[in-house]
Amino acid sequence: MSVLVYLVPIALGLGLTGLFAFLWSLRAGQYDDLDGAALRILEDDDLRDSNHA
């Protein structure tokens, strides 16, 4: 039972750290362009660049 004295604050601290990191990433604009990376992977820029070399 005394182990809960240590585990509960550690769990709360980790949860608050994760929440802080998520809120920071929202404010930093990490989720602004969700479709850009998905469409960017389909482009063949590397193939076009190697043909011109």
mmCIF entry with sequence, helices, sheets and N, C-alpha, C, O atoms, coordinates in Angstrom:
data_MODEL
# 
_entry.id   MODEL 
# 
_entity.id                         1 
_entity.type                       polymer 
_entity.pdbx_number_of_molecules   1 
# 
_entity_poly.entity_id                      1 
_entity_poly.type                           'polypeptide(L)' 
_entity_poly.nstd_linkage                   no 
_entity_poly.nstd_monomer                   no 
_entity_poly.pdbx_seq_one_letter_code       MSVLVYLVPIALGLGLTGLFAFLWSLRAGQYDDLDGAALRILEDDDLRDSNHA 
_entity_poly.pdbx_seq_one_letter_code_can   MSVLVYLVPIALGLGLTGLFAFLWSLRAGQYDDLDGAALRILEDDDLRDSNHA 
_entity_poly.pdbx_strand_id                 A 
# 
loop_
_entity_poly_seq.entity_id 
_entity_poly_seq.num 
_entity_poly_seq.mon_id 
_entity_poly_seq.hetero 
1 1  MET n 
1 2  SER n 
1 3  VAL n 
1 4  LEU n 
1 5  VAL n 
1 6  TYR n 
1 7  LEU n 
1 8  VAL n 
1 9  PRO n 
1 10 ILE n 
1 11 ALA n 
1 12 LEU n 
1 13 GLY n 
1 14 LEU n 
1 15 GLY n 
1 16 LEU n 
1 17 THR n 
1 18 GLY n 
1 19 LEU n 
1 20 PHE n 
1 21 ALA n 
1 22 PHE n 
1 23 LEU n 
1 24 TRP n 
1 25 SER n 
1 26 LEU n 
1 27 ARG n 
1 28 ALA n 
1 29 GLY n 
1 30 GLN n 
1 31 TYR n 
1 32 ASP n 
1 33 ASP n 
1 34 LEU n 
1 35 ASP n 
1 36 GLY n 
1 37 ALA n 
1 38 ALA n 
1 39 LEU n 
1 40 ARG n 
1 41 ILE n 
1 42 LEU n 
1 43 GLU n 
1 44 ASP n 
1 45 ASP n 
1 46 ASP n 
1 47 LEU n 
1 48 ARG n 
1 49 ASP n 
1 50 SER n 
1 51 ASN n 
1 52 HIS n 
1 53 ALA n 
# 
_struct_asym.id          A 
_struct_asym.entity_id   1 
# 
loop_
_struct_conf.conf_type_id 
_struct_conf.id 
_struct_conf.pdbx_PDB_helix_id 
_struct_conf.beg_label_comp_id 
_struct_conf.beg_label_asym_id 
_struct_conf.beg_label_seq_id 
_struct_conf.pdbx_beg_PDB_ins_code 
_struct_conf.end_label_comp_id 
_struct_conf.end_label_asym_id 
_struct_conf.end_label_seq_id 
_struct_conf.pdbx_end_PDB_ins_code 
_struct_conf.beg_auth_comp_id 
_struct_conf.beg_auth_asym_id 
_struct_conf.beg_auth_seq_id 
_struct_conf.end_auth_comp_id 
_struct_conf.end_auth_asym_id 
_struct_conf.end_auth_seq_id 
_struct_conf.pdbx_PDB_helix_class 
_struct_conf.details 
_struct_conf.pdbx_PDB_helix_length 
HELX_P HELX_P1 AA1 LEU A 4  ? ARG A 27 ? LEU A 4  ARG A 27 1 ? 24 
HELX_P HELX_P2 AA2 LEU A 34 ? ARG A 40 ? LEU A 34 ARG A 40 1 ? 7  
HELX_P HELX_P3 AA3 ASP A 45 ? ASN A 51 ? ASP A 45 ASN A 51 1 ? 7  
# 
_struct_conf_type.id          HELX_P 
_struct_conf_type.criteria    ? 
_struct_conf_type.reference   ? 
# 
loop_
_atom_site.group_PDB 
_atom_site.id 
_atom_site.type_symbol 
_atom_site.label_atom_id 
_atom_site.label_alt_id 
_atom_site.label_comp_id 
_atom_site.label_asym_id 
_atom_site.label_entity_id 
_atom_site.label_seq_id 
_atom_site.pdbx_PDB_ins_code 
_atom_site.Cartn_x 
_atom_site.Cartn_y 
_atom_site.Cartn_z 
_atom_site.occupancy 
_atom_site.B_iso_or_equiv 
_atom_site.pdbx_formal_charge 
_atom_site.auth_seq_id 
_atom_site.auth_comp_id 
_atom_site.auth_asym_id 
_atom_site.auth_atom_id 
_atom_site.pdbx_PDB_model_num 
ATOM 1   N N  . MET A 1 1  ? 0.817  -1.191 0.000   1.00 0.00 ? 1  MET A N  1 
ATOM 2   C CA . MET A 1 1  ? 0.000  0.000  0.000   1.00 0.00 ? 1  MET A CA 1 
ATOM 3   C C  . MET A 1 1  ? 0.865  1.261  0.000   1.00 0.00 ? 1  MET A C  1 
ATOM 4   O O  . MET A 1 1  ? 0.461  2.289  -0.543  1.00 0.00 ? 1  MET A O  1 
ATOM 5   N N  . SER A 1 2  ? 2.030  1.188  0.594   1.00 0.00 ? 2  SER A N  1 
ATOM 6   C CA . SER A 1 2  ? 2.883  2.377  0.646   1.00 0.00 ? 2  SER A CA 1 
ATOM 7   C C  . SER A 1 2  ? 3.508  2.692  -0.710  1.00 0.00 ? 2  SER A C  1 
ATOM 8   O O  . SER A 1 2  ? 4.000  3.799  -0.929  1.00 0.00 ? 2  SER A O  1 
ATOM 9   N N  . VAL A 1 3  ? 3.489  1.713  -1.625  1.00 0.00 ? 3  VAL A N  1 
ATOM 10  C CA . VAL A 1 3  ? 4.042  1.969  -2.950  1.00 0.00 ? 3  VAL A CA 1 
ATOM 11  C C  . VAL A 1 3  ? 3.149  2.934  -3.726  1.00 0.00 ? 3  VAL A C  1 
ATOM 12  O O  . VAL A 1 3  ? 3.624  3.616  -4.634  1.00 0.00 ? 3  VAL A O  1 
ATOM 13  N N  . LEU A 1 4  ? 1.853  3.002  -3.376  1.00 0.00 ? 4  LEU A N  1 
ATOM 14  C CA . LEU A 1 4  ? 0.953  3.941  -4.031  1.00 0.00 ? 4  LEU A CA 1 
ATOM 15  C C  . LEU A 1 4  ? 1.330  5.390  -3.747  1.00 0.00 ? 4  LEU A C  1 
ATOM 16  O O  . LEU A 1 4  ? 1.030  6.279  -4.544  1.00 0.00 ? 4  LEU A O  1 
ATOM 17  N N  . VAL A 1 5  ? 1.975  5.626  -2.634  1.00 0.00 ? 5  VAL A N  1 
ATOM 18  C CA . VAL A 1 5  ? 2.421  6.973  -2.301  1.00 0.00 ? 5  VAL A CA 1 
ATOM 19  C C  . VAL A 1 5  ? 3.422  7.462  -3.343  1.00 0.00 ? 5  VAL A C  1 
ATOM 20  O O  . VAL A 1 5  ? 3.512  8.663  -3.600  1.00 0.00 ? 5  VAL A O  1 
ATOM 21  N N  . TYR A 1 6  ? 4.168  6.549  -3.938  1.00 0.00 ? 6  TYR A N  1 
ATOM 22  C CA . TYR A 1 6  ? 5.147  6.908  -4.965  1.00 0.00 ? 6  TYR A CA 1 
ATOM 23  C C  . TYR A 1 6  ? 4.559  6.829  -6.374  1.00 0.00 ? 6  TYR A C  1 
ATOM 24  O O  . TYR A 1 6  ? 4.849  7.676  -7.220  1.00 0.00 ? 6  TYR A O  1 
ATOM 25  N N  . LEU A 1 7  ? 3.736  5.815  -6.623  1.00 0.00 ? 7  LEU A N  1 
ATOM 26  C CA . LEU A 1 7  ? 3.246  5.598  -7.976  1.00 0.00 ? 7  LEU A CA 1 
ATOM 27  C C  . LEU A 1 7  ? 2.200  6.616  -8.430  1.00 0.00 ? 7  LEU A C  1 
ATOM 28  O O  . LEU A 1 7  ? 2.196  7.006  -9.597  1.00 0.00 ? 7  LEU A O  1 
ATOM 29  N N  . VAL A 1 8  ? 1.331  7.046  -7.549  1.00 0.00 ? 8  VAL A N  1 
ATOM 30  C CA . VAL A 1 8  ? 0.286  7.997  -7.928  1.00 0.00 ? 8  VAL A CA 1 
ATOM 31  C C  . VAL A 1 8  ? 0.877  9.346  -8.336  1.00 0.00 ? 8  VAL A C  1 
ATOM 32  O O  . VAL A 1 8  ? 0.486  9.871  -9.378  1.00 0.00 ? 8  VAL A O  1 
ATOM 33  N N  . PRO A 1 9  ? 1.794  9.930  -7.574  1.00 0.00 ? 9  PRO A N  1 
ATOM 34  C CA . PRO A 1 9  ? 2.383  11.196 -8.039  1.00 0.00 ? 9  PRO A CA 1 
ATOM 35  C C  . PRO A 1 9  ? 3.208  11.048 -9.322  1.00 0.00 ? 9  PRO A C  1 
ATOM 36  O O  . PRO A 1 9  ? 3.240  11.963 -10.145 1.00 0.00 ? 9  PRO A O  1 
ATOM 37  N N  . ILE A 1 10 ? 3.868  9.912  -9.495  1.00 0.00 ? 10 ILE A N  1 
ATOM 38  C CA . ILE A 1 10 ? 4.630  9.688  -10.730 1.00 0.00 ? 10 ILE A CA 1 
ATOM 39  C C  . ILE A 1 10 ? 3.673  9.599  -11.917 1.00 0.00 ? 10 ILE A C  1 
ATOM 40  O O  . ILE A 1 10 ? 3.942  10.171 -12.974 1.00 0.00 ? 10 ILE A O  1 
ATOM 41  N N  . ALA A 1 11 ? 2.559  8.885  -11.750 1.00 0.00 ? 11 ALA A N  1 
ATOM 42  C CA . ALA A 1 11 ? 1.581  8.764  -12.828 1.00 0.00 ? 11 ALA A CA 1 
ATOM 43  C C  . ALA A 1 11 ? 0.952  10.120 -13.151 1.00 0.00 ? 11 ALA A C  1 
ATOM 44  O O  . ALA A 1 11 ? 0.764  10.445 -14.323 1.00 0.00 ? 11 ALA A O  1 
ATOM 45  N N  . LEU A 1 12 ? 0.630  10.898 -12.149 1.00 0.00 ? 12 LEU A N  1 
ATOM 46  C CA . LEU A 1 12 ? 0.075  12.220 -12.384 1.00 0.00 ? 12 LEU A CA 1 
ATOM 47  C C  . LEU A 1 12 ? 1.093  13.129 -13.073 1.00 0.00 ? 12 LEU A C  1 
ATOM 48  O O  . LEU A 1 12 ? 0.740  13.901 -13.965 1.00 0.00 ? 12 LEU A O  1 
ATOM 49  N N  . GLY A 1 13 ? 2.337  13.035 -12.663 1.00 0.00 ? 13 GLY A N  1 
ATOM 50  C CA . GLY A 1 13 ? 3.381  13.843 -13.292 1.00 0.00 ? 13 GLY A CA 1 
ATOM 51  C C  . GLY A 1 13 ? 3.583  13.485 -14.753 1.00 0.00 ? 13 GLY A C  1 
ATOM 52  O O  . GLY A 1 13 ? 3.738  14.372 -15.592 1.00 0.00 ? 13 GLY A O  1 
ATOM 53  N N  . LEU A 1 14 ? 3.583  12.188 -15.070 1.00 0.00 ? 14 LEU A N  1 
ATOM 54  C CA . LEU A 1 14 ? 3.725  11.772 -16.461 1.00 0.00 ? 14 LEU A CA 1 
ATOM 55  C C  . LEU A 1 14 ? 2.517  12.196 -17.298 1.00 0.00 ? 14 LEU A C  1 
ATOM 56  O O  . LEU A 1 14 ? 2.666  12.607 -18.448 1.00 0.00 ? 14 LEU A O  1 
ATOM 57  N N  . GLY A 1 15 ? 1.340  12.096 -16.724 1.00 0.00 ? 15 GLY A N  1 
ATOM 58  C CA . GLY A 1 15 ? 0.139  12.527 -17.442 1.00 0.00 ? 15 GLY A CA 1 
ATOM 59  C C  . GLY A 1 15 ? 0.142  14.016 -17.715 1.00 0.00 ? 15 GLY A C  1 
ATOM 60  O O  . GLY A 1 15 ? -0.211 14.446 -18.813 1.00 0.00 ? 15 GLY A O  1 
ATOM 61  N N  . LEU A 1 16 ? 0.534  14.805 -16.735 1.00 0.00 ? 16 LEU A N  1 
ATOM 62  C CA . LEU A 1 16 ? 0.607  16.248 -16.926 1.00 0.00 ? 16 LEU A CA 1 
ATOM 63  C C  . LEU A 1 16 ? 1.702  16.630 -17.914 1.00 0.00 ? 16 LEU A C  1 
ATOM 64  O O  . LEU A 1 16 ? 1.550  17.592 -18.667 1.00 0.00 ? 16 LEU A O  1 
ATOM 65  N N  . THR A 1 17 ? 2.797  15.888 -17.917 1.00 0.00 ? 17 THR A N  1 
ATOM 66  C CA . THR A 1 17 ? 3.869  16.138 -18.887 1.00 0.00 ? 17 THR A CA 1 
ATOM 67  C C  . THR A 1 17 ? 3.382  15.867 -20.306 1.00 0.00 ? 17 THR A C  1 
ATOM 68  O O  . THR A 1 17 ? 3.670  16.639 -21.220 1.00 0.00 ? 17 THR A O  1 
ATOM 69  N N  . GLY A 1 18 ? 2.648  14.778 -20.493 1.00 0.00 ? 18 GLY A N  1 
ATOM 70  C CA . GLY A 1 18 ? 2.094  14.467 -21.808 1.00 0.00 ? 18 GLY A CA 1 
ATOM 71  C C  . GLY A 1 18 ? 1.077  15.506 -22.253 1.00 0.00 ? 18 GLY A C  1 
ATOM 72  O O  . GLY A 1 18 ? 1.057  15.898 -23.420 1.00 0.00 ? 18 GLY A O  1 
ATOM 73  N N  . LEU A 1 19 ? 0.242  15.949 -21.339 1.00 0.00 ? 19 LEU A N  1 
ATOM 74  C CA . LEU A 1 19 ? -0.738 16.984 -21.657 1.00 0.00 ? 19 LEU A CA 1 
ATOM 75  C C  . LEU A 1 19 ? -0.048 18.288 -22.033 1.00 0.00 ? 19 LEU A C  1 
ATOM 76  O O  . LEU A 1 19 ? -0.452 18.951 -22.988 1.00 0.00 ? 19 LEU A O  1 
ATOM 77  N N  . PHE A 1 20 ? 0.985  18.657 -21.294 1.00 0.00 ? 20 PHE A N  1 
ATOM 78  C CA . PHE A 1 20 ? 1.744  19.870 -21.604 1.00 0.00 ? 20 PHE A CA 1 
ATOM 79  C C  . PHE A 1 20 ? 2.403  19.768 -22.974 1.00 0.00 ? 20 PHE A C  1 
ATOM 80  O O  . PHE A 1 20 ? 2.391  20.734 -23.736 1.00 0.00 ? 20 PHE A O  1 
ATOM 81  N N  . ALA A 1 21 ? 2.974  18.619 -23.296 1.00 0.00 ? 21 ALA A N  1 
ATOM 82  C CA . ALA A 1 21 ? 3.622  18.440 -24.593 1.00 0.00 ? 21 ALA A CA 1 
ATOM 83  C C  . ALA A 1 21 ? 2.592  18.520 -25.728 1.00 0.00 ? 21 ALA A C  1 
ATOM 84  O O  . ALA A 1 21 ? 2.881  19.092 -26.780 1.00 0.00 ? 21 ALA A O  1 
ATOM 85  N N  . PHE A 1 22 ? 1.419  17.965 -25.530 1.00 0.00 ? 22 PHE A N  1 
ATOM 86  C CA . PHE A 1 22 ? 0.373  18.032 -26.547 1.00 0.00 ? 22 PHE A CA 1 
ATOM 87  C C  . PHE A 1 22 ? -0.100 19.465 -26.750 1.00 0.00 ? 22 PHE A C  1 
ATOM 88  O O  . PHE A 1 22 ? -0.252 19.907 -27.888 1.00 0.00 ? 22 PHE A O  1 
ATOM 89  N N  . LEU A 1 23 ? -0.334 20.196 -25.666 1.00 0.00 ? 23 LEU A N  1 
ATOM 90  C CA . LEU A 1 23 ? -0.775 21.583 -25.787 1.00 0.00 ? 23 LEU A CA 1 
ATOM 91  C C  . LEU A 1 23 ? 0.300  22.454 -26.422 1.00 0.00 ? 23 LEU A C  1 
ATOM 92  O O  . LEU A 1 23 ? -0.012 23.356 -27.200 1.00 0.00 ? 23 LEU A O  1 
ATOM 93  N N  . TRP A 1 24 ? 1.547  22.195 -26.099 1.00 0.00 ? 24 TRP A N  1 
ATOM 94  C CA . TRP A 1 24 ? 2.648  22.937 -26.716 1.00 0.00 ? 24 TRP A CA 1 
ATOM 95  C C  . TRP A 1 24 ? 2.708  22.683 -28.220 1.00 0.00 ? 24 TRP A C  1 
ATOM 96  O O  . TRP A 1 24 ? 2.940  23.607 -29.000 1.00 0.00 ? 24 TRP A O  1 
ATOM 97  N N  . SER A 1 25 ? 2.498  21.431 -28.626 1.00 0.00 ? 25 SER A N  1 
ATOM 98  C CA . SER A 1 25 ? 2.534  21.125 -30.055 1.00 0.00 ? 25 SER A CA 1 
ATOM 99  C C  . SER A 1 25 ? 1.342  21.752 -30.779 1.00 0.00 ? 25 SER A C  1 
ATOM 100 O O  . SER A 1 25 ? 1.466  22.123 -31.946 1.00 0.00 ? 25 SER A O  1 
ATOM 101 N N  . LEU A 1 26 ? 0.203  21.877 -30.123 1.00 0.00 ? 26 LEU A N  1 
ATOM 102 C CA . LEU A 1 26 ? -0.937 22.560 -30.730 1.00 0.00 ? 26 LEU A CA 1 
ATOM 103 C C  . LEU A 1 26 ? -0.626 24.029 -30.968 1.00 0.00 ? 26 LEU A C  1 
ATOM 104 O O  . LEU A 1 26 ? -0.909 24.564 -32.039 1.00 0.00 ? 26 LEU A O  1 
ATOM 105 N N  . ARG A 1 27 ? -0.047 24.675 -29.974 1.00 0.00 ? 27 ARG A N  1 
ATOM 106 C CA . ARG A 1 27 ? 0.278  26.098 -30.093 1.00 0.00 ? 27 ARG A CA 1 
ATOM 107 C C  . ARG A 1 27 ? 1.411  26.345 -31.067 1.00 0.00 ? 27 ARG A C  1 
ATOM 108 O O  . ARG A 1 27 ? 1.491  27.425 -31.651 1.00 0.00 ? 27 ARG A O  1 
ATOM 109 N N  . ALA A 1 28 ? 2.284  25.375 -31.256 1.00 0.00 ? 28 ALA A N  1 
ATOM 110 C CA . ALA A 1 28 ? 3.404  25.525 -32.184 1.00 0.00 ? 28 ALA A CA 1 
ATOM 111 C C  . ALA A 1 28 ? 2.980  25.283 -33.622 1.00 0.00 ? 28 ALA A C  1 
ATOM 112 O O  . ALA A 1 28 ? 3.771  25.506 -34.539 1.00 0.00 ? 28 ALA A O  1 
ATOM 113 N N  . GLY A 1 29 ? 1.745  24.832 -33.842 1.00 0.00 ? 29 GLY A N  1 
ATOM 114 C CA . GLY A 1 29 ? 1.244  24.649 -35.192 1.00 0.00 ? 29 GLY A CA 1 
ATOM 115 C C  . GLY A 1 29 ? 1.614  23.323 -35.823 1.00 0.00 ? 29 GLY A C  1 
ATOM 116 O O  . GLY A 1 29 ? 1.676  23.228 -37.049 1.00 0.00 ? 29 GLY A O  1 
ATOM 117 N N  . GLN A 1 30 ? 1.859  22.307 -35.031 1.00 0.00 ? 30 GLN A N  1 
ATOM 118 C CA . GLN A 1 30 ? 2.242  21.013 -35.579 1.00 0.00 ? 30 GLN A CA 1 
ATOM 119 C C  . GLN A 1 30 ? 1.104  20.324 -36.315 1.00 0.00 ? 30 GLN A C  1 
ATOM 120 O O  . GLN A 1 30 ? 1.354  19.454 -37.150 1.00 0.00 ? 30 GLN A O  1 
ATOM 121 N N  . TYR A 1 31 ? -0.131 20.688 -36.029 1.00 0.00 ? 31 TYR A N  1 
ATOM 122 C CA . TYR A 1 31 ? -1.282 20.019 -36.627 1.00 0.00 ? 31 TYR A CA 1 
ATOM 123 C C  . TYR A 1 31 ? -2.015 20.918 -37.620 1.00 0.00 ? 31 TYR A C  1 
ATOM 124 O O  . TYR A 1 31 ? -3.177 20.660 -37.934 1.00 0.00 ? 31 TYR A O  1 
ATOM 125 N N  . ASP A 1 32 ? -1.366 21.961 -38.117 1.00 0.00 ? 32 ASP A N  1 
ATOM 126 C CA . ASP A 1 32 ? -2.023 22.886 -39.024 1.00 0.00 ? 32 ASP A CA 1 
ATOM 127 C C  . ASP A 1 32 ? -2.257 22.285 -40.404 1.00 0.00 ? 32 ASP A C  1 
ATOM 128 O O  . ASP A 1 32 ? -3.337 22.459 -40.968 1.00 0.00 ? 32 ASP A O  1 
ATOM 129 N N  . ASP A 1 33 ? -1.284 21.589 -40.956 1.00 0.00 ? 33 ASP A N  1 
ATOM 130 C CA . ASP A 1 33 ? -1.382 21.064 -42.311 1.00 0.00 ? 33 ASP A CA 1 
ATOM 131 C C  . ASP A 1 33 ? -1.302 19.539 -42.279 1.00 0.00 ? 33 ASP A C  1 
ATOM 132 O O  . ASP A 1 33 ? -0.225 18.964 -42.440 1.00 0.00 ? 33 ASP A O  1 
ATOM 133 N N  . LEU A 1 34 ? -2.439 18.895 -42.071 1.00 0.00 ? 34 LEU A N  1 
ATOM 134 C CA . LEU A 1 34 ? -2.457 17.440 -41.966 1.00 0.00 ? 34 LEU A CA 1 
ATOM 135 C C  . LEU A 1 34 ? -2.381 16.763 -43.322 1.00 0.00 ? 34 LEU A C  1 
ATOM 136 O O  . LEU A 1 34 ? -1.878 15.643 -43.415 1.00 0.00 ? 34 LEU A O  1 
ATOM 137 N N  . ASP A 1 35 ? -2.863 17.407 -44.375 1.00 0.00 ? 35 ASP A N  1 
ATOM 138 C CA . ASP A 1 35 ? -2.869 16.790 -45.697 1.00 0.00 ? 35 ASP A CA 1 
ATOM 139 C C  . ASP A 1 35 ? -1.572 17.031 -46.461 1.00 0.00 ? 35 ASP A C  1 
ATOM 140 O O  . ASP A 1 35 ? -1.281 16.308 -47.415 1.00 0.00 ? 35 ASP A O  1 
ATOM 141 N N  . GLY A 1 36 ? -0.799 18.015 -46.069 1.00 0.00 ? 36 GLY A N  1 
ATOM 142 C CA . GLY A 1 36 ? 0.409  18.347 -46.810 1.00 0.00 ? 36 GLY A CA 1 
ATOM 143 C C  . GLY A 1 36 ? 1.433  17.228 -46.827 1.00 0.00 ? 36 GLY A C  1 
ATOM 144 O O  . GLY A 1 36 ? 1.976  16.909 -47.885 1.00 0.00 ? 36 GLY A O  1 
ATOM 145 N N  . ALA A 1 37 ? 1.703  16.635 -45.699 1.00 0.00 ? 37 ALA A N  1 
ATOM 146 C CA . ALA A 1 37 ? 2.691  15.558 -45.645 1.00 0.00 ? 37 ALA A CA 1 
ATOM 147 C C  . ALA A 1 37 ? 2.188  14.309 -46.360 1.00 0.00 ? 37 ALA A C  1 
ATOM 148 O O  . ALA A 1 37 ? 2.977  13.575 -46.956 1.00 0.00 ? 37 ALA A O  1 
ATOM 149 N N  . ALA A 1 38 ? 0.895  14.066 -46.304 1.00 0.00 ? 38 ALA A N  1 
ATOM 150 C CA . ALA A 1 38 ? 0.341  12.885 -46.974 1.00 0.00 ? 38 ALA A CA 1 
ATOM 151 C C  . ALA A 1 38 ? 0.440  13.025 -48.486 1.00 0.00 ? 38 ALA A C  1 
ATOM 152 O O  . ALA A 1 38 ? 0.663  12.036 -49.185 1.00 0.00 ? 38 ALA A O  1 
ATOM 153 N N  . LEU A 1 39 ? 0.279  14.230 -48.996 1.00 0.00 ? 39 LEU A N  1 
ATOM 154 C CA . LEU A 1 39 ? 0.377  14.439 -50.436 1.00 0.00 ? 39 LEU A CA 1 
ATOM 155 C C  . LEU A 1 39 ? 1.820  14.607 -50.891 1.00 0.00 ? 39 LEU A C  1 
ATOM 156 O O  . LEU A 1 39 ? 2.156  14.264 -52.025 1.00 0.00 ? 39 LEU A O  1 
ATOM 157 N N  . ARG A 1 40 ? 2.665  15.125 -50.032 1.00 0.00 ? 40 ARG A N  1 
ATOM 158 C CA . ARG A 1 40 ? 4.059  15.360 -50.375 1.00 0.00 ? 40 ARG A CA 1 
ATOM 159 C C  . ARG A 1 40 ? 4.815  14.049 -50.608 1.00 0.00 ? 40 ARG A C  1 
ATOM 160 O O  . ARG A 1 40 ? 5.759  14.017 -51.398 1.00 0.00 ? 40 ARG A O  1 
ATOM 161 N N  . ILE A 1 41 ? 4.420  12.989 -49.943 1.00 0.00 ? 41 ILE A N  1 
ATOM 162 C CA . ILE A 1 41 ? 5.111  11.707 -50.097 1.00 0.00 ? 41 ILE A CA 1 
ATOM 163 C C  . ILE A 1 41 ? 4.835  11.112 -51.475 1.00 0.00 ? 41 ILE A C  1 
ATOM 164 O O  . ILE A 1 41 ? 5.599  10.272 -51.948 1.00 0.00 ? 41 ILE A O  1 
ATOM 165 N N  . LEU A 1 42 ? 3.753  11.538 -52.122 1.00 0.00 ? 42 LEU A N  1 
ATOM 166 C CA . LEU A 1 42 ? 3.397  10.993 -53.429 1.00 0.00 ? 42 LEU A CA 1 
ATOM 167 C C  . LEU A 1 42 ? 4.135  11.672 -54.581 1.00 0.00 ? 42 LEU A C  1 
ATOM 168 O O  . LEU A 1 42 ? 4.135  11.150 -55.696 1.00 0.00 ? 42 LEU A O  1 
ATOM 169 N N  . GLU A 1 43 ? 4.757  12.809 -54.340 1.00 0.00 ? 43 GLU A N  1 
ATOM 170 C CA . GLU A 1 43 ? 5.464  13.529 -55.388 1.00 0.00 ? 43 GLU A CA 1 
ATOM 171 C C  . GLU A 1 43 ? 6.772  12.829 -55.731 1.00 0.00 ? 43 GLU A C  1 
ATOM 172 O O  . GLU A 1 43 ? 7.401  12.213 -54.870 1.00 0.00 ? 43 GLU A O  1 
ATOM 173 N N  . ASP A 1 44 ? 7.174  12.927 -56.992 1.00 0.00 ? 44 ASP A N  1 
ATOM 174 C CA . ASP A 1 44 ? 8.397  12.279 -57.462 1.00 0.00 ? 44 ASP A CA 1 
ATOM 175 C C  . ASP A 1 44 ? 9.504  13.293 -57.705 1.00 0.00 ? 44 ASP A C  1 
ATOM 176 O O  . ASP A 1 44 ? 10.133 13.272 -58.763 1.00 0.00 ? 44 ASP A O  1 
ATOM 177 N N  . ASP A 1 45 ? 9.753  14.172 -56.757 1.00 0.00 ? 45 ASP A N  1 
ATOM 178 C CA . ASP A 1 45 ? 10.789 15.189 -56.929 1.00 0.00 ? 45 ASP A CA 1 
ATOM 179 C C  . ASP A 1 45 ? 12.165 14.578 -57.081 1.00 0.00 ? 45 ASP A C  1 
ATOM 180 O O  . ASP A 1 45 ? 12.966 15.072 -57.875 1.00 0.00 ? 45 ASP A O  1 
ATOM 181 N N  . ASP A 1 46 ? 12.466 13.520 -56.348 1.00 0.00 ? 46 ASP A N  1 
ATOM 182 C CA . ASP A 1 46 ? 13.795 12.925 -56.418 1.00 0.00 ? 46 ASP A CA 1 
ATOM 183 C C  . ASP A 1 46 ? 14.039 12.269 -57.780 1.00 0.00 ? 46 ASP A C  1 
ATOM 184 O O  . ASP A 1 46 ? 15.175 12.249 -58.254 1.00 0.00 ? 46 ASP A O  1 
ATOM 185 N N  . LEU A 1 47 ? 13.003 11.739 -58.407 1.00 0.00 ? 47 LEU A N  1 
ATOM 186 C CA . LEU A 1 47 ? 13.168 11.145 -59.727 1.00 0.00 ? 47 LEU A CA 1 
ATOM 187 C C  . LEU A 1 47 ? 13.413 12.216 -60.798 1.00 0.00 ? 47 LEU A C  1 
ATOM 188 O O  . LEU A 1 47 ? 14.237 12.020 -61.692 1.00 0.00 ? 47 LEU A O  1 
ATOM 189 N N  . ARG A 1 48 ? 12.714 13.328 -60.711 1.00 0.00 ? 48 ARG A N  1 
ATOM 190 C CA . ARG A 1 48 ? 12.911 14.412 -61.662 1.00 0.00 ? 48 ARG A CA 1 
ATOM 191 C C  . ARG A 1 48 ? 14.297 15.023 -61.518 1.00 0.00 ? 48 ARG A C  1 
ATOM 192 O O  . ARG A 1 48 ? 14.924 15.364 -62.521 1.00 0.00 ? 48 ARG A O  1 
ATOM 193 N N  . ASP A 1 49 ? 14.785 15.168 -60.297 1.00 0.00 ? 49 ASP A N  1 
ATOM 194 C CA . ASP A 1 49 ? 16.098 15.766 -60.065 1.00 0.00 ? 49 ASP A CA 1 
ATOM 195 C C  . ASP A 1 49 ? 17.216 14.863 -60.582 1.00 0.00 ? 49 ASP A C  1 
ATOM 196 O O  . ASP A 1 49 ? 18.215 15.369 -61.093 1.00 0.00 ? 49 ASP A O  1 
ATOM 197 N N  . SER A 1 50 ? 17.080 13.554 -60.464 1.00 0.00 ? 50 SER A N  1 
ATOM 198 C CA . SER A 1 50 ? 18.149 12.656 -60.902 1.00 0.00 ? 50 SER A CA 1 
ATOM 199 C C  . SER A 1 50 ? 18.222 12.563 -62.426 1.00 0.00 ? 50 SER A C  1 
ATOM 200 O O  . SER A 1 50 ? 19.293 12.292 -62.970 1.00 0.00 ? 50 SER A O  1 
ATOM 201 N N  . ASN A 1 51 ? 17.112 12.780 -63.121 1.00 0.00 ? 51 ASN A N  1 
ATOM 202 C CA . ASN A 1 51 ? 17.120 12.732 -64.588 1.00 0.00 ? 51 ASN A CA 1 
ATOM 203 C C  . ASN A 1 51 ? 17.826 13.939 -65.198 1.00 0.00 ? 51 ASN A C  1 
ATOM 204 O O  . ASN A 1 51 ? 18.374 13.839 -66.295 1.00 0.00 ? 51 ASN A O  1 
ATOM 205 N N  . HIS A 1 52 ? 17.821 15.068 -64.511 1.00 0.00 ? 52 HIS A N  1 
ATOM 206 C CA . HIS A 1 52 ? 18.435 16.293 -65.023 1.00 0.00 ? 52 HIS A CA 1 
ATOM 207 C C  . HIS A 1 52 ? 19.906 16.363 -64.699 1.00 0.00 ? 52 HIS A C  1 
ATOM 208 O O  . HIS A 1 52 ? 20.586 17.255 -65.207 1.00 0.00 ? 52 HIS A O  1 
ATOM 209 N N  . ALA A 1 53 ? 20.429 15.486 -63.895 1.00 0.00 ? 53 ALA A N  1 
ATOM 210 C CA . ALA A 1 53 ? 21.820 15.575 -63.468 1.00 0.00 ? 53 ALA A CA 1 
ATOM 211 C C  . ALA A 1 53 ? 22.775 15.055 -64.514 1.00 0.00 ? 53 ALA A C  1 
ATOM 212 O O  . ALA A 1 53 ? 23.987 15.063 -64.302 1.00 0.00 ? 53 ALA A O  1 
# 
